[in-house]
Amino acid sequence: MSTQRKTDFVADNLSDREVHDFLEQNPDFFERHNALLGTLRLPHIAGGTVSLVEKQVAEECFDHEMYCGNSKTQFGYFRAANPAVALAKLMLMVKNNKILPNHHYSEEHSTLNDSKVLKTAKEMITLEQNKPVRFASNVNGIGGNHLHVIASALPKSLVAGRTKIAATRAEKVRLRDFSYSSDKQGNKLRMVALLSGQGAQRSGMMKELYEKDAQIKSTMDQGEKIFQAKRGYSLLDMMFKDNPDLNLTQNTQPAIFLSSAAIFDRLHSEGFSPDYFIGHSVGEYTALYCNGMIGFDDAMSLIIKRADLMKEAGDEIPGKIMVVFKNEKEVESLIRESFVSDIYVANKNSEKQTAVSGAEEGIAKFCEFLQDKEVVIDIERS
């Protein structure tokens, strides 16, 4: 398919009514020209290119205001170079801490008028200097290929040297690049933080730290408030006492996230600043929070929803999981040899440990088969 496109008009030069009339008279225009709304920058599309579906998704996922608009140039069409122009625009906004106005926004036809989350900049907006700035964009390249971009400002310590920041408990200002590991010559080494997944929970977890550290208590109280509002019972009581319900996935996941987030916030206030964050399972969400990609309230809410969905799936199709102390190939061979159906290799934990999951009856039969073979398994995880 040719990447050359013929554009019958540039929407910048037309009024909203002219665009509307044109589309009514040419309903197959986009199909004929293999074009996208965002490519033509139609002014009557909400916020530039926001559809009703995108609006609903954004309002479900976020509870703070975000500006949206057209990241492409508003003074001409550069065809294949459009992604480069859009990226330059994002970089300039990040560098200057400003949001450019959307000249094609029209209140008359916009779906954003009643949105509590998505806003459009009608004029130049200067952002607060001490808050991180991030722009996310989706632009079209050659042949309509999509490019998803997130542009973020560098930490102040990397731009203007190390400066002291007066931390306030309310805003939870995070100090960057004040603590790090080094080699014998004093050169800074890169640091990676690994965030735990389900399985690290235990009775009494975080109780002592909660009672002795005000910052940890503050973070955990914030999570407890969100949890109680959504579930109607206390997460902290379950964590601090000997309660077997802590091991239920709908409770374990929020407990793991809340513990990790509280510890990280405390360490970070002292200058702990890893270069990378990785997480196992639910720890992936914690990694996003620790890296500043999502806020605490959003992260806690996402974890609770994730745990609810996993519980619902387990209730609808009951299953179990077990660990076999063999490598992946050996376990696959054992499954074939057992002639047990509805069980599968679920995860390769290590070269000598493989997880197997499936229907409850199938797992029970496979356990019996392995015991007859004297293969070591983790019965407690079954």
Buried (B, 14 or more C-beta within 10 A) or exposed (E): EEEEBEEEEEBBEBEBEEBBEBEEEEEEBBEEBEBEBBBBBBBBBBBBBBEEEBBEEBEEEBEEEEBBBBBBBBEEBEEEEBBEBBBEBBEEBBEEBBBBBBBBBBEEBBBBEEBEBBBBBEEEBEBEEEEBBEBEBEBBBEEEEEBEBEBBBEBBBEEEEEEEBEBEEEEBBBBBBBBBEEEEEEEEEEBEBBBBBBEBBEBEBBEEBBEEBEBBBBBBEBBBEBBEEEBEEEBBEBBBEEEEEBBBBBBBBBBBBBBBBBBBBBBBBEEBBBEEBEBBBBBEBBBBBBEBBBEBBBBBBBBBEBBBEBBEEBEEEEBBBBBBBBBBEBBBEBBEEBEBEBBEBBEEEEEEBBBBBBBEBBBBBBBEBBEEEEBEBEEEEB
